[in-house]
Amino acid sequence: MTEFRNLSLPGCLEIRPNVFDDERGCFVKTFHRDVFESEGLNTTWNEEYYSKSYRDVIRGLHFQVPPHDHVKMVYCLQGRVLDVIVDLRQGSPSCGRFETIELSSESGNIVYIPSGIAHGFCVLTEHATMQYKVSTVYSAEHDCGIRWDSIGFRWPIVTPIISARDKGFPGLDAFKSPFRFGHD
């Protein structure tokens, strides 16, 4: 039975699907329309992609702004990451706060992220492969982010590897959020 656990940011969930292990390896069902519908969650995924990253890489903190904002579902197919989500929704009881959760291929756990939440992660193993499902198609004009080091979180990496793009995002304090809590 798939378990759904509310995280501290409203609308964000950790999903723990059944992981079936045997001598061949494992089998994990990451999405089932009826189960998600019964929980009131998004069931329309318009794009799916994955990223492969190496130890000490930080990716994020990413999101898309309206009208191309999206619900996102992420999980780790290989390795282990520390996933970080940040509430950007004005009027949210957790606006400006972050939460972390470890994702790994062994646990099979998933993070469900509503619109208005920035997302990123750092790689804790030699490499990690992350899978993403999103409810809208990528739009370069609406692609956005906040700087990884602007949320008051102490990342567990001494010398992070970060793209020039991610280094150039504005800090959380300088970001003027278009997201409103309860309007997703």
N, C-alpha and C positions, 0 to 999 in steps of 0.2 A: 504494500500500500504506500503510495507516494505521500510524504509528509510535507506540509507547508508551515513554515515558521515565520511569524512577523518579525522584521528587524526593527530597530529603533526609529528609522526614517519611515513615516507613514507611506504605505503602499509598496514598500520594498519587502521582498520575501526571500528567505532561503528555502529552496525546494530540495528535498532529499528523496530522489526516486529510488525504487528498488534496484539494488545491484545484485545480479545473480552471478555468483562465482562458482567455478568448478575447475577440474584439472586442465581444461582448455584455455581458461582465462575468465573473462567476465562479459556480461551482457547488461546494458542499461538502456531503458526507454526514457528519453529526455522530454518527450512531449506526447500528450494524449489529449486531443481536442475536448472530449467529453469531460475529462477530469478538470482541465483548465476552466472550461465553461462553468462547471459546478462550483468553482471557487471564485467566479466573477472576474477571471483574468482574460487578457488578450489572447485570441486564438488565430489572429491573422498575421502571418510573418511574410513580409514582402521582399526581404533580402536575408541572406545567410552567408557568412564568411568566417574565415579563421585567420589567426596570426600566429606566427612562430617567433619566439623571442628567446634571448639568451640570459644567463644568470646576470643579475644586477641591472637589467633593463627596467625602466619605469615607462609605462605608456599611459598617457592621460594628462589631464582629466578631461574627457571628451563628452560631447553631446551635440545635438542639432537643435537650433532655435525654431520657433513657429514660423511658418505653418508646416515645416517639415520635421518637427520634433517627433520623437518616437519612444515607444516602449522597447526595452531591450532585455534580452535574456542571455546570460553568459555562463559558460562552464569551461573547465579545464580538461582537455582531452589527453594531455600528456604533461607530466611534471606537477609542479605545485607553485601557486602564486598567492600573494596577499592582495586581495581585491579591495578597492577603496571606492566608496560612493559618497557623494556630497549633495545635500539638499539645497537647491537653488530657487525653490518655490517661495515667492513672497506670500506671507500669511501662514506658512506652514509652521507648526509648533517646533519643528527641527530645522528651520531655515538657517543655513550657514554651518550646520553641524555635519560631521562625517561619521561613517561607520566602516569598520574593516571586517573582512571575513576571509578565512583561508579556503581556497578552492584547490582541489586536487583530482587527478584522474582516479586515484584509489577510492576516494569517498564518493565521487560522482555527483557531488552537490552542485547546485545551480543558484545563481542570483537573478531574481526577477526585478527589473528596474523600471519604474514608471517614468513618463515624461517629466522633465524638470530636475532630473538627478544627473549630476556629472559622474562619469565612471573612469576608473583607471586601475592599474595594478602594477605590482613589481614581481619579478621572477625570483623564486627562492631556490630553484634547482638548476642544473646545468643548462636546461632549456625547458620551455613550456609551450604548449600549443593551446590557444584559447579559441573557442567556438562562440560566435555571436549570431543571434537571431534578432532582427529589428522589424518594427511594424511599418516603417516608411523606407522608401528608396533613398540612398545617399544623395545629398544635394550639396555640392561644393560651396554654394553661396550661403548655406545655412549651417555649415559645419563650424563648430566653435569649441572653445575650451577655456579652462582656467588653469593657471600655472600650478604645477604639482606641489610646489613648496609654499603655497600661500594659504593653506587651510589649517595650519597649526598642528599638523601630524608629523611625527618623527618617523620617517621611513626607515626600515631596518637594513639600509644599504649605505655603506660608507662612501663609495664612489659610484654613483648611479650613471647609467648610460641613458641619455635622453636626447630625443631628436631636437633639431633646431626649431622646428615648428612648435613642439611642446614647451620649449624654453621661452618662446616668444608670446605665449598667451598672457592675458592680463591676470593680475592677482585677483583673488576672491573679492577683496575690498573694492577693487576698481571695476568689477563686472556689474553692469546694470541689467538685472534679470528681467526677461520678458515673461517669465513663468509665474503663474498664480496658483496657489494651492486650491484644489477642488475644481479646477477648470481643465481637467485632462480628458 
